[in-house]
Amino acid sequence: MCDERVEPPHRFPGGGRYRRLRPYLIERFGAPAHKVTLRAGFGCPNRDGRIGRGGCIFCSEHALRPAHGLADGPLAGQLESGLGHIQRRHEASLAVAYFQDGSATDAPIPRLRALWEQTLAHPRVVALSVGTRPDCVPEPILDLLAESGARAGKPVWLELGLQCADDEILARLNRNHDSACFADAARRAQARGIEVVAHVILDLPGETGESRSRTADLLNELRVQGVKVHNLHVLEGTPLSRLWKAGELSLRPLEAYAAIAADFLERLSPSAVIHRLSGEGPAELMLAPDWGRDKRRILAAIDAALQKRPGWQGRLASCCRGV
């Protein structure tokens, strides 16, 4: 148990029962900020044979295109298009530039330096976020990421895919890394002042309450700065879709997912920023669950589950840094 109780809604920026991203960004940067997704044509070593083949069973390369703005082309054009979109849609004047496609550290150092420094130089970009695998961050790349942020005087985030702290489940997902690899990458990044955002998927095949607790405990132990939670969803053309079509995979109804998401939040340190609590792919690729297309409905269900208990982020955390 945490020694300090976090009583919602007074202690989290913007109120609510967990530490939401939007109020946190306003508090940190002094104005609304929003992520702008950028594509640079990165590959993935878990697809092309360097680490594994075929990729993770839930992953679709076609799902990583931004829903709005330019999806390809020169970086400057993508960034300006994305900035225009977040200003119109979210009234956000500032951006966190997010390299998402493939494994976004999977490139030569000179290319990464050019991409990161060009992006960080933009006056409306307040932070850089780079999504990748924990086995794709050698020392020189972490050094470059830290140096790029320090030179620009802006924070950098490393978004690392963990998914689950159960190595047997990771093997079934064809992740081709273990939880120790994630922990090592997170520690090496944080030692350089890089903030870590962990990616987690709930409702994985074979997952239990115990494995979800182990995942939360590991993230608490590592003191990750942020967590991005996805519900498991099935996209057309993935190995997971074949299991689903064969009747070998079932997904929880929304209320049941909301309950396990609430469980996870209660076991997670209250200082970790929650970047998201749902995940979906393009409408034309989404096969299941049906409720996975409605983000507002999902968030409302999780809020309702927490309020009913009553519960809040960190209430049952095994370790707690306070807030």
LINDA-V364681 format. One record per residue. N is the residue number from 1. RES is the residue in one small letter. PSI is psi in whole degrees, -180 to 180 (* if undefined). OMEGA is omega in whole degrees, -180 to 180 (999 if undefined). Layout:
n->(N:N)
res->(RES:RES)
psi->(PSI:PSI)
omega->(OMEGA:OMEGA)
This chain:
n->(1:2:3:4:5:6:7:8:9:10:11:12:13:14:15:16:17:18:19:20:21:22:23:24:25:26:27:28:29:30:31:32:33:34:35:36:37:38:39:40:41:42:43:44:45:46:47:48:49:50:51:52:53:54:55:56:57:58:59:60:61:62:63:64:65:66:67:68:69:70:71:72:73:74:75:76:77:78:79:80:81:82:83:84:85:86:87:88:89:90:91:92:93:94:95:96:97:98:99:100:101:102:103:104:105:106:107:108:109:110:111:112:113:114:115:116:117:118:119:120:121:122:123:124:125:126:127:128:129:130:131:132:133:134:135:136:137:138:139:140:141:142:143:144:145:146:147:148:149:150:151:152:153:154:155:156:157:158:159:160:161:162:163:164:165:166:167:168:169:170:171:172:173:174:175:176:177:178:179:180:181:182:183:184:185:186:187:188:189:190:191:192:193:194:195:196:197:198:199:200:201:202:203:204:205:206:207:208:209:210:211:212:213:214:215:216:217:218:219:220:221:222:223:224:225:226:227:228:229:230:231:232:233:234:235:236:237:238:239:240:241:242:243:244:245:246:247:248:249:250:251:252:253:254:255:256:257:258:259:260:261:262:263:264:265:266:267:268:269:270:271:272:273:274:275:276:277:278:279:280:281:282:283:284:285:286:287:288:289:290:291:292:293:294:295:296:297:298:299:300:301:302:303:304:305:306:307:308:309:310:311:312:313:314:315:316:317:318:319:320:321:322:323)
res->(m:c:d:e:r:v:e:p:p:h:r:f:p:g:g:g:r:y:r:r:l:r:p:y:l:i:e:r:f:g:a:p:a:h:k:v:t:l:r:a:g:f:g:c:p:n:r:d:g:r:i:g:r:g:g:c:i:f:c:s:e:h:a:l:r:p:a:h:g:l:a:d:g:p:l:a:g:q:l:e:s:g:l:g:h:i:q:r:r:h:e:a:s:l:a:v:a:y:f:q:d:g:s:a:t:d:a:p:i:p:r:l:r:a:l:w:e:q:t:l:a:h:p:r:v:v:a:l:s:v:g:t:r:p:d:c:v:p:e:p:i:l:d:l:l:a:e:s:g:a:r:a:g:k:p:v:w:l:e:l:g:l:q:c:a:d:d:e:i:l:a:r:l:n:r:n:h:d:s:a:c:f:a:d:a:a:r:r:a:q:a:r:g:i:e:v:v:a:h:v:i:l:d:l:p:g:e:t:g:e:s:r:s:r:t:a:d:l:l:n:e:l:r:v:q:g:v:k:v:h:n:l:h:v:l:e:g:t:p:l:s:r:l:w:k:a:g:e:l:s:l:r:p:l:e:a:y:a:a:i:a:a:d:f:l:e:r:l:s:p:s:a:v:i:h:r:l:s:g:e:g:p:a:e:l:m:l:a:p:d:w:g:r:d:k:r:r:i:l:a:a:i:d:a:a:l:q:k:r:p:g:w:q:g:r:l:a:s:c:c:r:g:v)
psi->(150:142:-30:127:136:108:110:158:15:-27:-15:136:131:-1:-174:179:7:166:98:153:-48:-51:-34:-43:-39:-44:-40:-41:-3:2:160:133:154:153:140:117:131:146:135:15:35:148:-172:121:-10:-1:-36:5:-12:-37:-42:-180:144:-16:-179:148:-16:-6:136:126:-30:-12:-4:13:137:144:-23:156:-176:131:-19:-173:-174:144:-41:-41:-42:-43:-45:-39:-44:-39:-40:-40:-46:-27:-44:-45:-39:1:40:122:-16:157:145:112:124:111:114:-33:143:-144:104:17:6:72:160:151:-48:-38:-43:-41:-45:-43:-49:-42:-37:-42:-47:-21:-17:132:-22:-3:118:-13:157:133:133:121:132:-178:152:-18:18:33:69:165:-47:-34:-40:-40:-46:-42:-45:-43:-39:-43:-43:-40:-38:-14:32:147:151:140:139:112:110:130:116:-54:-48:146:23:111:-30:-41:-41:-39:-41:-27:-4:37:-34:31:166:178:-28:-35:-43:-47:-42:-45:-42:-44:-42:-37:-47:-30:-20:7:11:132:140:130:117:138:129:141:131:153:36:152:127:-2:144:171:-36:-42:-35:-39:-40:-38:-49:-42:-41:-44:-37:-44:-40:-11:47:147:-25:160:133:114:131:142:146:128:155:124:140:138:-1:158:-33:-35:-32:-38:-42:-44:-29:0:17:4:128:145:149:152:165:-46:-37:-39:-43:-37:-44:-30:-40:-42:-47:-44:-40:-25:-2:141:136:-10:-10:130:131:108:-31:162:10:162:141:158:-177:144:-36:-14:-18:123:-38:156:160:-38:-10:-12:-9:89:-43:-39:-40:-48:-38:-39:-39:-43:-43:-40:-40:-42:-36:-31:-53:150:170:164:125:-7:-36:20:137:-23:150:132:1:-178:*)
omega->(173:176:-177:178:179:-176:178:0:-166:-171:179:178:179:-178:-179:-172:173:-175:-175:-174:-173:177:178:-179:177:179:-175:-172:174:180:178:177:-178:179:171:-177:-179:179:180:176:179:174:176:-178:176:176:-168:174:180:175:179:179:175:179:178:-171:-179:-167:173:178:-177:-177:-173:178:179:-177:-176:179:179:-179:-177:177:-178:-177:-178:179:177:-177:-180:177:179:178:177:-180:-177:176:-179:-171:-172:-177:-180:-179:-177:-175:163:-178:-171:173:-168:-168:180:171:-165:167:-174:-179:177:-179:-179:180:178:180:-179:-179:-175:-177:176:-178:-178:-180:-178:-175:-179:175:-177:180:177:177:-176:-180:-177:177:180:178:-177:-179:177:-175:-178:180:176:176:-179:-179:179:-180:-179:178:-179:-180:180:-176:-177:180:174:179:173:-180:-174:177:170:-177:-178:179:177:-173:177:177:178:179:179:178:-175:179:179:164:178:-177:177:177:177:-178:179:-180:180:-179:-180:178:-178:177:179:-179:177:180:-175:173:-177:174:-178:174:176:-179:177:177:180:-179:177:174:179:-179:176:177:178:178:178:-179:180:180:177:179:-178:-179:178:-177:-178:178:175:-176:174:163:177:176:-173:180:180:176:179:173:178:-180:179:176:-179:-179:179:-180:-179:-180:174:-180:-177:168:-173:-177:179:176:180:-180:-179:175:177:176:-177:180:-179:-179:-177:179:-179:179:178:179:179:-177:174:-180:178:178:179:176:176:-176:-177:-180:-174:177:-177:-5:-179:-178:-176:-179:-173:-175:-178:179:180:-179:178:180:178:177:-179:179:179:-178:-177:-171:-9:-178:180:-179:177:-175:-178:-177:180:174:-172:178:-174:-178:999)
